Amino acid sequence: MAEGDNNSVYQLAAETASLEEQLQGWGEVILMTDKVLRWERAWFPPALMISFLLLFPGLNQHGIITKYVGMAKREINKLLKHKEKKNE
């Protein structure tokens, strides 16, 4: 049993080391994302808006905007129907 436990410990350590190595490059991205979400710089909100506005035509062209607007409409309709049933 002890040998099996050691093998699983070594395997877990190897998998953890591999995962850590794979995610190492994402550290800076995660830190920057955290800073943006916390609005640490005054220029973050305008930069995000400009990025979105630049991406918007492409998102619209590929139907992504239409898809999510449709999903939102369906969810709103479900909520309204549920509210109507509740009020009856």
Residue pairs with C-beta under 8 A, 6 or more apart in sequence:
35 41
35 44
36 44
36 48
39 45
56 65
59 65
60 66
